[in-house]
Amino acid sequence: MGVAMIGSVERLASASAQAAVLAIAVWLLCRLLRATPAWRHALWCVVLIRFALPVAPPASWSLYNWLPTPSGQFFAAQTPPTRHS
């Protein structure tokens, strides 16, 4: 797997994890607040959009800015060594 492909897979995995966290948060909000159907629909549309867009625009107010950045060691350990001629 090439370096560009590994970066793409890493970004896709990160976006999927973020969307899953958002889905859990929306589910909890809907359960705890007993939101009306219109609000539930609006919140789940946000989750759907997040799943559909693998790349989100950067935002300074994002909760994910508080998390440590991935080091990429998992993917780097799996790449085979390259031969130089």
PDB file with SEQRES, HELIX, SHEET and CRYST1 records, atoms N, CA, C and O in Angstrom:
SEQRES   1 A   85  MET GLY VAL ALA MET ILE GLY SER VAL GLU ARG LEU ALA          
SEQRES   2 A   85  SER ALA SER ALA GLN ALA ALA VAL LEU ALA ILE ALA VAL          
SEQRES   3 A   85  TRP LEU LEU CYS ARG LEU LEU ARG ALA THR PRO ALA TRP          
SEQRES   4 A   85  ARG HIS ALA LEU TRP CYS VAL VAL LEU ILE ARG PHE ALA          
SEQRES   5 A   85  LEU PRO VAL ALA PRO PRO ALA SER TRP SER LEU TYR ASN          
SEQRES   6 A   85  TRP LEU PRO THR PRO SER GLY GLN PHE PHE ALA ALA GLN          
SEQRES   7 A   85  THR PRO PRO THR ARG HIS SER                                  
HELIX    1 AA1 VAL A    3  LEU A   33  1                                  31    
HELIX    2 AA2 PRO A   37  ALA A   52  1                                  16    
HELIX    3 AA3 LEU A   63  TRP A   66  5                                   4    
HELIX    4 AA4 GLN A   73  GLN A   78  1                                   6    
CRYST1    1.000    1.000    1.000  90.00  90.00  90.00 P 1           1          
ATOM      1  N   MET A   1       0.843  -1.162   0.000  1.00  0.00           N  
ATOM      2  CA  MET A   1       0.000   0.000   0.000  1.00  0.00           C  
ATOM      3  C   MET A   1       0.893   1.231   0.000  1.00  0.00           C  
ATOM      4  O   MET A   1       1.842   1.309   0.781  1.00  0.00           O  
ATOM      5  N   GLY A   2       0.599   2.190  -0.866  1.00  0.00           N  
ATOM      6  CA  GLY A   2       1.401   3.397  -0.956  1.00  0.00           C  
ATOM      7  C   GLY A   2       1.136   4.340   0.205  1.00  0.00           C  
ATOM      8  O   GLY A   2       0.163   4.202   0.945  1.00  0.00           O  
ATOM      9  N   VAL A   3       2.042   5.307   0.337  1.00  0.00           N  
ATOM     10  CA  VAL A   3       1.923   6.270   1.438  1.00  0.00           C  
ATOM     11  C   VAL A   3       0.640   7.092   1.296  1.00  0.00           C  
ATOM     12  O   VAL A   3      -0.031   7.379   2.288  1.00  0.00           O  
ATOM     13  N   ALA A   4       0.302   7.467   0.061  1.00  0.00           N  
ATOM     14  CA  ALA A   4      -0.926   8.248  -0.145  1.00  0.00           C  
ATOM     15  C   ALA A   4      -2.154   7.427   0.232  1.00  0.00           C  
ATOM     16  O   ALA A   4      -3.103   7.954   0.812  1.00  0.00           O  
ATOM     17  N   MET A   5      -2.135   6.160  -0.090  1.00  0.00           N  
ATOM     18  CA  MET A   5      -3.274   5.287   0.232  1.00  0.00           C  
ATOM     19  C   MET A   5      -3.406   5.122   1.739  1.00  0.00           C  
ATOM     20  O   MET A   5      -4.516   5.116   2.272  1.00  0.00           O  
ATOM     21  N   ILE A   6      -2.282   4.990   2.422  1.00  0.00           N  
ATOM     22  CA  ILE A   6      -2.314   4.850   3.885  1.00  0.00           C  
ATOM     23  C   ILE A   6      -2.870   6.112   4.515  1.00  0.00           C  
ATOM     24  O   ILE A   6      -3.659   6.039   5.458  1.00  0.00           O  
ATOM     25  N   GLY A   7      -2.467   7.274   4.004  1.00  0.00           N  
ATOM     26  CA  GLY A   7      -2.991   8.535   4.522  1.00  0.00           C  
ATOM     27  C   GLY A   7      -4.488   8.646   4.300  1.00  0.00           C  
ATOM     28  O   GLY A   7      -5.216   9.141   5.161  1.00  0.00           O  
ATOM     29  N   SER A   8      -4.946   8.184   3.139  1.00  0.00           N  
ATOM     30  CA  SER A   8      -6.381   8.228   2.839  1.00  0.00           C  
ATOM     31  C   SER A   8      -7.162   7.307   3.759  1.00  0.00           C  
ATOM     32  O   SER A   8      -8.224   7.677   4.260  1.00  0.00           O  
ATOM     33  N   VAL A   9      -6.645   6.122   3.979  1.00  0.00           N  
ATOM     34  CA  VAL A   9      -7.316   5.168   4.870  1.00  0.00           C  
ATOM     35  C   VAL A   9      -7.343   5.720   6.292  1.00  0.00           C  
ATOM     36  O   VAL A   9      -8.338   5.578   7.004  1.00  0.00           O  
ATOM     37  N   GLU A  10      -6.253   6.344   6.694  1.00  0.00           N  
ATOM     38  CA  GLU A  10      -6.178   6.928   8.038  1.00  0.00           C  
ATOM     39  C   GLU A  10      -7.209   8.044   8.196  1.00  0.00           C  
ATOM     40  O   GLU A  10      -7.891   8.118   9.218  1.00  0.00           O  
ATOM     41  N   ARG A  11      -7.325   8.909   7.190  1.00  0.00           N  
ATOM     42  CA  ARG A  11      -8.305  10.002   7.256  1.00  0.00           C  
ATOM     43  C   ARG A  11      -9.733   9.462   7.233  1.00  0.00           C  
ATOM     44  O   ARG A  11     -10.603   9.973   7.938  1.00  0.00           O  
ATOM     45  N   LEU A  12      -9.977   8.433   6.427  1.00  0.00           N  
ATOM     46  CA  LEU A  12     -11.306   7.841   6.364  1.00  0.00           C  
ATOM     47  C   LEU A  12     -11.684   7.185   7.693  1.00  0.00           C  
ATOM     48  O   LEU A  12     -12.824   7.296   8.143  1.00  0.00           O  
ATOM     49  N   ALA A  13     -10.735   6.510   8.310  1.00  0.00           N  
ATOM     50  CA  ALA A  13     -10.988   5.891   9.619  1.00  0.00           C  
ATOM     51  C   ALA A  13     -11.269   6.960  10.671  1.00  0.00           C  
ATOM     52  O   ALA A  13     -12.150   6.789  11.513  1.00  0.00           O  
ATOM     53  N   SER A  14     -10.529   8.049  10.623  1.00  0.00           N  
ATOM     54  CA  SER A  14     -10.742   9.142  11.573  1.00  0.00           C  
ATOM     55  C   SER A  14     -12.115   9.779  11.373  1.00  0.00           C  
ATOM     56  O   SER A  14     -12.821  10.049  12.345  1.00  0.00           O  
ATOM     57  N   ALA A  15     -12.497  10.020  10.115  1.00  0.00           N  
ATOM     58  CA  ALA A  15     -13.807  10.615   9.829  1.00  0.00           C  
ATOM     59  C   ALA A  15     -14.933   9.681  10.257  1.00  0.00           C  
ATOM     60  O   ALA A  15     -15.954  10.141  10.769  1.00  0.00           O  
ATOM     61  N   SER A  16     -14.763   8.385  10.058  1.00  0.00           N  
ATOM     62  CA  SER A  16     -15.783   7.423  10.470  1.00  0.00           C  
ATOM     63  C   SER A  16     -15.922   7.379  11.989  1.00  0.00           C  
ATOM     64  O   SER A  16     -17.031   7.291  12.516  1.00  0.00           O  
ATOM     65  N   ALA A  17     -14.795   7.441  12.684  1.00  0.00           N  
ATOM     66  CA  ALA A  17     -14.832   7.441  14.145  1.00  0.00           C  
ATOM     67  C   ALA A  17     -15.516   8.708  14.661  1.00  0.00           C  
ATOM     68  O   ALA A  17     -16.304   8.649  15.605  1.00  0.00           O  
ATOM     69  N   GLN A  18     -15.216   9.848  14.044  1.00  0.00           N  
ATOM     70  CA  GLN A  18     -15.852  11.089  14.455  1.00  0.00           C  
ATOM     71  C   GLN A  18     -17.359  11.042  14.207  1.00  0.00           C  
ATOM     72  O   GLN A  18     -18.137  11.504  15.042  1.00  0.00           O  
ATOM     73  N   ALA A  19     -17.770  10.497  13.083  1.00  0.00           N  
ATOM     74  CA  ALA A  19     -19.191  10.389  12.776  1.00  0.00           C  
ATOM     75  C   ALA A  19     -19.880   9.433  13.747  1.00  0.00           C  
ATOM     76  O   ALA A  19     -21.023   9.665  14.141  1.00  0.00           O  
ATOM     77  N   ALA A  20     -19.196   8.371  14.129  1.00  0.00           N  
ATOM     78  CA  ALA A  20     -19.781   7.429  15.091  1.00  0.00           C  
ATOM     79  C   ALA A  20     -19.973   8.093  16.455  1.00  0.00           C  
ATOM     80  O   ALA A  20     -20.992   7.882  17.112  1.00  0.00           O  
ATOM     81  N   VAL A  21     -19.001   8.890  16.878  1.00  0.00           N  
ATOM     82  CA  VAL A  21     -19.132   9.618  18.148  1.00  0.00           C  
ATOM     83  C   VAL A  21     -20.295  10.603  18.062  1.00  0.00           C  
ATOM     84  O   VAL A  21     -21.065  10.747  19.012  1.00  0.00           O  
ATOM     85  N   LEU A  22     -20.419  11.276  16.925  1.00  0.00           N  
ATOM     86  CA  LEU A  22     -21.532  12.206  16.732  1.00  0.00           C  
ATOM     87  C   LEU A  22     -22.869  11.470  16.772  1.00  0.00           C  
ATOM     88  O   LEU A  22     -23.830  11.967  17.359  1.00  0.00           O  
ATOM     89  N   ALA A  23     -22.938  10.297  16.157  1.00  0.00           N  
ATOM     90  CA  ALA A  23     -24.174   9.514  16.159  1.00  0.00           C  
ATOM     91  C   ALA A  23     -24.557   9.100  17.575  1.00  0.00           C  
ATOM     92  O   ALA A  23     -25.734   9.148  17.935  1.00  0.00           O  
ATOM     93  N   ILE A  24     -23.598   8.702  18.365  1.00  0.00           N  
ATOM     94  CA  ILE A  24     -23.875   8.329  19.753  1.00  0.00           C  
ATOM     95  C   ILE A  24     -24.369   9.540  20.542  1.00  0.00           C  
ATOM     96  O   ILE A  24     -25.301   9.434  21.339  1.00  0.00           O  
ATOM     97  N   ALA A  25     -23.734  10.694  20.313  1.00  0.00           N  
ATOM     98  CA  ALA A  25     -24.148  11.913  21.013  1.00  0.00           C  
ATOM     99  C   ALA A  25     -25.576  12.304  20.619  1.00  0.00           C  
ATOM    100  O   ALA A  25     -26.365  12.706  21.474  1.00  0.00           O  
ATOM    101  N   VAL A  26     -25.907  12.187  19.344  1.00  0.00           N  
ATOM    102  CA  VAL A  26     -27.259  12.522  18.889  1.00  0.00           C  
ATOM    103  C   VAL A  26     -28.266  11.546  19.482  1.00  0.00           C  
ATOM    104  O   VAL A  26     -29.341  11.950  19.924  1.00  0.00           O  
ATOM    105  N   TRP A  27     -27.926  10.284  19.493  1.00  0.00           N  
ATOM    106  CA  TRP A  27     -28.834   9.278  20.064  1.00  0.00           C  
ATOM    107  C   TRP A  27     -29.106   9.583  21.542  1.00  0.00           C  
ATOM    108  O   TRP A  27     -30.245   9.516  22.004  1.00  0.00           O  
ATOM    109  N   LEU A  28     -28.030   9.922  22.275  1.00  0.00           N  
ATOM    110  CA  LEU A  28     -28.206  10.257  23.692  1.00  0.00           C  
ATOM    111  C   LEU A  28     -29.054  11.514  23.867  1.00  0.00           C  
ATOM    112  O   LEU A  28     -29.924  11.561  24.736  1.00  0.00           O  
ATOM    113  N   LEU A  29     -28.801  12.527  23.045  1.00  0.00           N  
ATOM    114  CA  LEU A  29     -29.597  13.752  23.134  1.00  0.00           C  
ATOM    115  C   LEU A  29     -31.074  13.471  22.864  1.00  0.00           C  
ATOM    116  O   LEU A  29     -31.947  13.973  23.571  1.00  0.00           O  
ATOM    117  N   CYS A  30     -31.341  12.677  21.853  1.00  0.00           N  
ATOM    118  CA  CYS A  30     -32.732  12.361  21.528  1.00  0.00           C  
ATOM    119  C   CYS A  30     -33.406  11.603  22.665  1.00  0.00           C  
ATOM    120  O   CYS A  30     -34.580  11.829  22.955  1.00  0.00           O  
ATOM    121  N   ARG A  31     -32.671  10.712  23.302  1.00  0.00           N  
ATOM    122  CA  ARG A  31     -33.230   9.926  24.407  1.00  0.00           C  
ATOM    123  C   ARG A  31     -33.434  10.768  25.665  1.00  0.00           C  
ATOM    124  O   ARG A  31     -34.484  10.703  26.304  1.00  0.00           O  
ATOM    125  N   LEU A  32     -32.420  11.559  26.011  1.00  0.00           N  
ATOM    126  CA  LEU A  32     -32.475  12.315  27.257  1.00  0.00           C  
ATOM    127  C   LEU A  32     -33.400  13.521  27.189  1.00  0.00           C  
ATOM    128  O   LEU A  32     -34.092  13.830  28.159  1.00  0.00           O  
ATOM    129  N   LEU A  33     -33.416  14.199  26.057  1.00  0.00           N  
ATOM    130  CA  LEU A  33     -34.210  15.422  25.951  1.00  0.00           C  
ATOM    131  C   LEU A  33     -35.610  15.182  25.409  1.00  0.00           C  
ATOM    132  O   LEU A  33     -36.430  16.099  25.382  1.00  0.00           O  
ATOM    133  N   ARG A  34     -35.887  13.967  24.983  1.00  0.00           N  
ATOM    134  CA  ARG A  34     -37.179  13.637  24.390  1.00  0.00           C  
ATOM    135  C   ARG A  34     -37.547  14.672  23.325  1.00  0.00           C  
ATOM    136  O   ARG A  34     -38.593  15.320  23.375  1.00  0.00           O  
ATOM    137  N   ALA A  35     -36.641  14.792  22.370  1.00  0.00           N  
ATOM    138  CA  ALA A  35     -36.779  15.792  21.313  1.00  0.00           C  
ATOM    139  C   ALA A  35     -37.996  15.496  20.444  1.00  0.00           C  
ATOM    140  O   ALA A  35     -38.410  14.348  20.284  1.00  0.00           O  
ATOM    141  N   THR A  36     -38.550  16.561  19.892  1.00  0.00           N  
ATOM    142  CA  THR A  36     -39.677  16.410  18.969  1.00  0.00           C  
ATOM    143  C   THR A  36     -39.196  15.742  17.688  1.00  0.00           C  
ATOM    144  O   THR A  36     -37.997  15.742  17.412  1.00  0.00           O  
ATOM    145  N   PRO A  37     -40.090  15.182  16.914  1.00  0.00           N  
ATOM    146  CA  PRO A  37     -39.664  14.544  15.660  1.00  0.00           C  
ATOM    147  C   PRO A  37     -38.902  15.484  14.718  1.00  0.00           C  
ATOM    148  O   PRO A  37     -37.983  15.052  14.023  1.00  0.00           O  
ATOM    149  N   ALA A  38     -39.274  16.737  14.695  1.00  0.00           N  
ATOM    150  CA  ALA A  38     -38.569  17.691  13.824  1.00  0.00           C  
ATOM    151  C   ALA A  38     -37.118  17.862  14.270  1.00  0.00           C  
ATOM    152  O   ALA A  38     -36.216  17.889  13.433  1.00  0.00           O  
ATOM    153  N   TRP A  39     -36.886  17.978  15.576  1.00  0.00           N  
ATOM    154  CA  TRP A  39     -35.525  18.120  16.087  1.00  0.00           C  
ATOM    155  C   TRP A  39     -34.720  16.841  15.874  1.00  0.00           C  
ATOM    156  O   TRP A  39     -33.543  16.892  15.515  1.00  0.00           O  
ATOM    157  N   ARG A  40     -35.358  15.701  16.099  1.00  0.00           N  
ATOM    158  CA  ARG A  40     -34.660  14.431  15.860  1.00  0.00           C  
ATOM    159  C   ARG A  40     -34.248  14.310  14.405  1.00  0.00           C  
ATOM    160  O   ARG A  40     -33.125  13.905  14.102  1.00  0.00           O  
ATOM    161  N   HIS A  41     -35.139  14.655  13.520  1.00  0.00           N  
ATOM    162  CA  HIS A  41     -34.844  14.603  12.095  1.00  0.00           C  
ATOM    163  C   HIS A  41     -33.660  15.515  11.758  1.00  0.00           C  
ATOM    164  O   HIS A  41     -32.752  15.110  11.033  1.00  0.00           O  
ATOM    165  N   ALA A  42     -33.670  16.731  12.277  1.00  0.00           N  
ATOM    166  CA  ALA A  42     -32.590  17.679  12.011  1.00  0.00           C  
ATOM    167  C   ALA A  42     -31.249  17.157  12.548  1.00  0.00           C  
ATOM    168  O   ALA A  42     -30.226  17.252  11.870  1.00  0.00           O  
ATOM    169  N   LEU A  43     -31.262  16.613  13.752  1.00  0.00           N  
ATOM    170  CA  LEU A  43     -30.019  16.098  14.332  1.00  0.00           C  
ATOM    171  C   LEU A  43     -29.484  14.904  13.548  1.00  0.00           C  
ATOM    172  O   LEU A  43     -28.281  14.804  13.310  1.00  0.00           O  
ATOM    173  N   TRP A  44     -30.376  13.998  13.145  1.00  0.00           N  
ATOM    174  CA  TRP A  44     -29.912  12.834  12.385  1.00  0.00           C  
ATOM    175  C   TRP A  44     -29.457  13.222  10.990  1.00  0.00           C  
ATOM    176  O   TRP A  44     -28.621  12.535  10.404  1.00  0.00           O  
ATOM    177  N   CYS A  45     -29.992  14.315  10.444  1.00  0.00           N  
ATOM    178  CA  CYS A  45     -29.493  14.811   9.152  1.00  0.00           C  
ATOM    179  C   CYS A  45     -28.045  15.290   9.282  1.00  0.00           C  
ATOM    180  O   CYS A  45     -27.246  15.111   8.363  1.00  0.00           O  
ATOM    181  N   VAL A  46     -27.714  15.891  10.409  1.00  0.00           N  
ATOM    182  CA  VAL A  46     -26.326  16.297  10.646  1.00  0.00           C  
ATOM    183  C   VAL A  46     -25.412  15.071  10.664  1.00  0.00           C  
ATOM    184  O   VAL A  46     -24.322  15.102  10.093  1.00  0.00           O  
ATOM    185  N   VAL A  47     -25.845  14.008  11.308  1.00  0.00           N  
ATOM    186  CA  VAL A  47     -25.057  12.769  11.347  1.00  0.00           C  
ATOM    187  C   VAL A  47     -24.904  12.198   9.936  1.00  0.00           C  
ATOM    188  O   VAL A  47     -23.815  11.773   9.549  1.00  0.00           O  
ATOM    189  N   LEU A  48     -25.987  12.191   9.176  1.00  0.00           N  
ATOM    190  CA  LEU A  48     -25.942  11.684   7.813  1.00  0.00           C  
ATOM    191  C   LEU A  48     -24.964  12.484   6.955  1.00  0.00           C  
ATOM    192  O   LEU A  48     -24.192  11.912   6.185  1.00  0.00           O  
ATOM    193  N   ILE A  49     -25.000  13.792   7.091  1.00  0.00           N  
ATOM    194  CA  ILE A  49     -24.069  14.638   6.337  1.00  0.00           C  
ATOM    195  C   ILE A  49     -22.634  14.350   6.750  1.00  0.00           C  
ATOM    196  O   ILE A  49     -21.740  14.322   5.905  1.00  0.00           O  
ATOM    197  N   ARG A  50     -22.407  14.136   8.037  1.00  0.00           N  
ATOM    198  CA  ARG A  50     -21.047  13.853   8.509  1.00  0.00           C  
ATOM    199  C   ARG A  50     -20.540  12.524   7.954  1.00  0.00           C  
ATOM    200  O   ARG A  50     -19.368  12.415   7.592  1.00  0.00           O  
ATOM    201  N   PHE A  51     -21.396  11.523   7.883  1.00  0.00           N  
ATOM    202  CA  PHE A  51     -21.000  10.250   7.297  1.00  0.00           C  
ATOM    203  C   PHE A  51     -20.757  10.392   5.796  1.00  0.00           C  
ATOM    204  O   PHE A  51     -19.874   9.731   5.249  1.00  0.00           O  
ATOM    205  N   ALA A  52     -21.529  11.247   5.125  1.00  0.00           N  
ATOM    206  CA  ALA A  52     -21.406  11.398   3.676  1.00  0.00           C  
ATOM    207  C   ALA A  52     -20.169  12.198   3.271  1.00  0.00           C  
ATOM    208  O   ALA A  52     -19.641  12.002   2.177  1.00  0.00           O  
ATOM    209  N   LEU A  53     -19.703  13.091   4.134  1.00  0.00           N  
ATOM    210  CA  LEU A  53     -18.529  13.906   3.815  1.00  0.00           C  
ATOM    211  C   LEU A  53     -17.312  13.364   4.558  1.00  0.00           C  
ATOM    212  O   LEU A  53     -17.175  13.580   5.762  1.00  0.00           O  
ATOM    213  N   PRO A  54     -16.429  12.662   3.853  1.00  0.00           N  
ATOM    214  CA  PRO A  54     -15.273  12.094   4.553  1.00  0.00           C  
ATOM    215  C   PRO A  54     -14.285  13.148   5.045  1.00  0.00           C  
ATOM    216  O   PRO A  54     -13.499  12.881   5.954  1.00  0.00           O  
ATOM    217  N   VAL A  55     -14.317  14.336   4.456  1.00  0.00           N  
ATOM    218  CA  VAL A  55     -13.413  15.402   4.881  1.00  0.00           C  
ATOM    219  C   VAL A  55     -14.254  16.579   5.334  1.00  0.00           C  
ATOM    220  O   VAL A  55     -15.086  17.087   4.583  1.00  0.00           O  
ATOM    221  N   ALA A  56     -14.037  17.004   6.549  1.00  0.00           N  
ATOM    222  CA  ALA A  56     -14.780  18.137   7.090  1.00  0.00           C  
ATOM    223  C   ALA A  56     -13.879  19.367   7.083  1.00  0.00           C  
ATOM    224  O   ALA A  56     -12.669  19.249   7.277  1.00  0.00           O  
ATOM    225  N   PRO A  57     -14.451  20.536   6.863  1.00  0.00           N  
ATOM    226  CA  PRO A  57     -13.630  21.746   6.922  1.00  0.00           C  
ATOM    227  C   PRO A  57     -13.113  21.961   8.341  1.00  0.00           C  
ATOM    228  O   PRO A  57     -13.814  21.647   9.304  1.00  0.00           O  
ATOM    229  N   PRO A  58     -11.908  22.488   8.486  1.00  0.00           N  
ATOM    230  CA  PRO A  58     -11.368  22.697   9.832  1.00  0.00           C  
ATOM    231  C   PRO A  58     -12.156  23.769  10.585  1.00  0.00           C  
ATOM    232  O   PRO A  58     -12.616  24.752  10.003  1.00  0.00           O  
ATOM    233  N   ALA A  59     -12.297  23.556  11.874  1.00  0.00           N  
ATOM    234  CA  ALA A  59     -13.002  24.517  12.721  1.00  0.00           C  
ATOM    235  C   ALA A  59     -12.229  24.674  14.027  1.00  0.00           C  
ATOM    236  O   ALA A  59     -11.845  23.682  14.646  1.00  0.00           O  
ATOM    237  N   SER A  60     -12.007  25.889  14.436  1.00  0.00           N  
ATOM    238  CA  SER A  60     -11.250  26.135  15.668  1.00  0.00           C  
ATOM    239  C   SER A  60     -12.050  25.727  16.906  1.00  0.00           C  
ATOM    240  O   SER A  60     -11.465  25.489  17.963  1.00  0.00           O  
ATOM    241  N   TRP A  61     -13.378  25.644  16.791  1.00  0.00           N  
ATOM    242  CA  TRP A  61     -14.224  25.320  17.946  1.00  0.00           C  
ATOM    243  C   TRP A  61     -14.540  23.835  18.038  1.00  0.00           C  
ATOM    244  O   TRP A  61     -15.327  23.435  18.896  1.00  0.00           O  
ATOM    245  N   SER A  62     -13.959  23.012  17.190  1.00  0.00           N  
ATOM    246  CA  SER A  62     -14.252  21.582  17.189  1.00  0.00           C  
ATOM    247  C   SER A  62     -13.749  20.897  18.455  1.00  0.00           C  
ATOM    248  O   SER A  62     -12.678  21.223  18.968  1.00  0.00           O  
ATOM    249  N   LEU A  63     -14.537  19.945  18.952  1.00  0.00           N  
ATOM    250  CA  LEU A  63     -14.119  19.172  20.126  1.00  0.00           C  
ATOM    251  C   LEU A  63     -12.909  18.291  19.815  1.00  0.00           C  
ATOM    252  O   LEU A  63     -12.144  17.944  20.715  1.00  0.00           O  
ATOM    253  N   TYR A  64     -12.737  17.934  18.551  1.00  0.00           N  
ATOM    254  CA  TYR A  64     -11.632  17.064  18.172  1.00  0.00           C  
ATOM    255  C   TYR A  64     -10.283  17.777  18.218  1.00  0.00           C  
ATOM    256  O   TYR A  64      -9.242  17.124  18.147  1.00  0.00           O  
ATOM    257  N   ASN A  65     -10.284  19.097  18.337  1.00  0.00           N  
ATOM    258  CA  ASN A  65      -9.024  19.828  18.508  1.00  0.00           C  
ATOM    259  C   ASN A  65      -8.420  19.564  19.886  1.00  0.00           C  
ATOM    260  O   ASN A  65      -7.230  19.798  20.095  1.00  0.00           O  
ATOM    261  N   TRP A  66      -9.212  19.088  20.804  1.00  0.00           N  
ATOM    262  CA  TRP A  66      -8.733  18.808  22.156  1.00  0.00           C  
ATOM    263  C   TRP A  66      -8.093  17.441  22.262  1.00  0.00           C  
ATOM    264  O   TRP A  66      -7.381  17.158  23.226  1.00  0.00           O  
ATOM    265  N   LEU A  67      -8.342  16.584  21.270  1.00  0.00           N  
ATOM    266  CA  LEU A  67      -7.781  15.234  21.293  1.00  0.00           C  
ATOM    267  C   LEU A  67      -6.374  15.242  20.726  1.00  0.00           C  
ATOM    268  O   LEU A  67      -6.059  16.062  19.864  1.00  0.00           O  
ATOM    269  N   PRO A  68      -5.520  14.337  21.201  1.00  0.00           N  
ATOM    270  CA  PRO A  68      -4.167  14.268  20.631  1.00  0.00           C  
ATOM    271  C   PRO A  68      -4.230  13.799  19.175  1.00  0.00           C  
ATOM    272  O   PRO A  68      -5.099  13.010  18.802  1.00  0.00           O  
ATOM    273  N   THR A  69      -3.310  14.290  18.372  1.00  0.00           N  
ATOM    274  CA  THR A  69      -3.281  13.886  16.966  1.00  0.00           C  
ATOM    275  C   THR A  69      -2.697  12.489  16.851  1.00  0.00           C  
ATOM    276  O   THR A  69      -1.794  12.131  17.607  1.00  0.00           O  
ATOM    277  N   PRO A  70      -3.203  11.690  15.910  1.00  0.00           N  
ATOM    278  CA  PRO A  70      -2.676  10.331  15.757  1.00  0.00           C  
ATOM    279  C   PRO A  70      -1.241  10.373  15.244  1.00  0.00           C  
ATOM    280  O   PRO A  70      -0.882  11.215  14.421  1.00  0.00           O  
ATOM    281  N   SER A  71      -0.442   9.461  15.740  1.00  0.00           N  
ATOM    282  CA  SER A  71       0.969   9.448  15.352  1.00  0.00           C  
ATOM    283  C   SER A  71       1.205   8.690  14.067  1.00  0.00           C  
ATOM    284  O   SER A  71       2.251   8.856  13.439  1.00  0.00           O  
ATOM    285  N   GLY A  72       0.266   7.866  13.661  1.00  0.00           N  
ATOM    286  CA  GLY A  72       0.430   7.105  12.444  1.00  0.00           C  
ATOM    287  C   GLY A  72       1.317   5.884  12.620  1.00  0.00           C  
ATOM    288  O   GLY A  72       1.700   5.261  11.630  1.00  0.00           O  
ATOM    289  N   GLN A  73       1.653   5.524  13.857  1.00  0.00           N  
ATOM    290  CA  GLN A  73       2.536   4.393  14.096  1.00  0.00           C  
ATOM    291  C   GLN A  73       1.881   3.081  13.708  1.00  0.00           C  
ATOM    292  O   GLN A  73       2.576   2.152  13.294  1.00  0.00           O  
ATOM    293  N   PHE A  74       0.565   2.976  13.829  1.00  0.00           N  
ATOM    294  CA  PHE A  74      -0.127   1.741  13.479  1.00  0.00           C  
ATOM    295  C   PHE A  74       0.065   1.421  12.000  1.00  0.00           C  
ATOM    296  O   PHE A  74       0.392   0.292  11.635  1.00  0.00           O  
ATOM    297  N   PHE A  75      -0.141   2.424  11.161  1.00  0.00           N  
ATOM    298  CA  PHE A  75      -0.012   2.201   9.727  1.00  0.00           C  
ATOM    299  C   PHE A  75       1.453   2.104   9.305  1.00  0.00           C  
ATOM    300  O   PHE A  75       1.784   1.361   8.382  1.00  0.00           O  
ATOM    301  N   ALA A  76       2.314   2.838   9.964  1.00  0.00           N  
ATOM    302  CA  ALA A  76       3.728   2.786   9.605  1.00  0.00           C  
ATOM    303  C   ALA A  76       4.323   1.429   9.917  1.00  0.00           C  
ATOM    304  O   ALA A  76       5.224   0.981   9.209  1.00  0.00           O  
ATOM    305  N   ALA A  77       3.851   0.771  10.943  1.00  0.00           N  
ATOM    306  CA  ALA A  77       4.385  -0.537  11.318  1.00  0.00           C  
ATOM    307  C   ALA A  77       3.941  -1.609  10.332  1.00  0.00           C  
ATOM    308  O   ALA A  77       4.592  -2.649  10.232  1.00  0.00           O  
ATOM    309  N   GLN A  78       2.852  -1.387   9.601  1.00  0.00           N  
ATOM    310  CA  GLN A  78       2.337  -2.383   8.695  1.00  0.00           C  
ATOM    311  C   GLN A  78       2.868  -2.244   7.260  1.00  0.00           C  
ATOM    312  O   GLN A  78       2.682  -3.151   6.449  1.00  0.00           O  
ATOM    313  N   THR A  79       3.512  -1.146   6.945  1.00  0.00           N  
ATOM    314  CA  THR A  79       4.001  -0.970   5.587  1.00  0.00           C  
ATOM    315  C   THR A  79       5.284  -1.750   5.396  1.00  0.00           C  
ATOM    316  O   THR A  79       6.165  -1.719   6.256  1.00  0.00           O  
ATOM    317  N   PRO A  80       5.399  -2.447   4.279  1.00  0.00           N  
ATOM    318  CA  PRO A  80       6.629  -3.222   4.045  1.00  0.00           C  
ATOM    319  C   PRO A  80       7.784  -2.272   3.711  1.00  0.00           C  
ATOM    320  O   PRO A  80       7.573  -1.178   3.187  1.00  0.00           O  
ATOM    321  N   PRO A  81       8.992  -2.707   4.020  1.00  0.00           N  
ATOM    322  CA  PRO A  81      10.147  -1.867   3.714  1.00  0.00           C  
ATOM    323  C   PRO A  81      10.298  -1.735   2.193  1.00  0.00           C  
ATOM    324  O   PRO A  81      10.014  -2.669   1.443  1.00  0.00           O  
ATOM    325  N   THR A  82      10.742  -0.581   1.768  1.00  0.00           N  
ATOM    326  CA  THR A  82      10.948  -0.347   0.338  1.00  0.00           C  
ATOM    327  C   THR A  82      12.396  -0.648  -0.029  1.00  0.00           C  
ATOM    328  O   THR A  82      13.307  -0.459   0.777  1.00  0.00           O  
ATOM    329  N   ARG A  83      12.588  -1.112  -1.236  1.00  0.00           N  
ATOM    330  CA  ARG A  83      13.942  -1.423  -1.716  1.00  0.00           C  
ATOM    331  C   ARG A  83      14.414  -0.273  -2.595  1.00  0.00           C  
ATOM    332  O   ARG A  83      13.688   0.213  -3.462  1.00  0.00           O  
ATOM    333  N   HIS A  84      15.611   0.134  -2.354  1.00  0.00           N  
ATOM    334  CA  HIS A  84      16.221   1.194  -3.170  1.00  0.00           C  
ATOM    335  C   HIS A  84      17.200   0.547  -4.114  1.00  0.00           C  
ATOM    336  O   HIS A  84      18.028  -0.257  -3.689  1.00  0.00           O  
ATOM    337  N   SER A  85      17.124   0.880  -5.388  1.00  0.00           N  
ATOM    338  CA  SER A  85      18.031   0.276  -6.365  1.00  0.00           C  
ATOM    339  C   SER A  85      19.292   1.082  -6.544  1.00  0.00           C  
ATOM    340  O   SER A  85      20.158   0.705  -7.334  1.00  0.00           O  
TER     341      SER A  85                                                      
END                                                                             
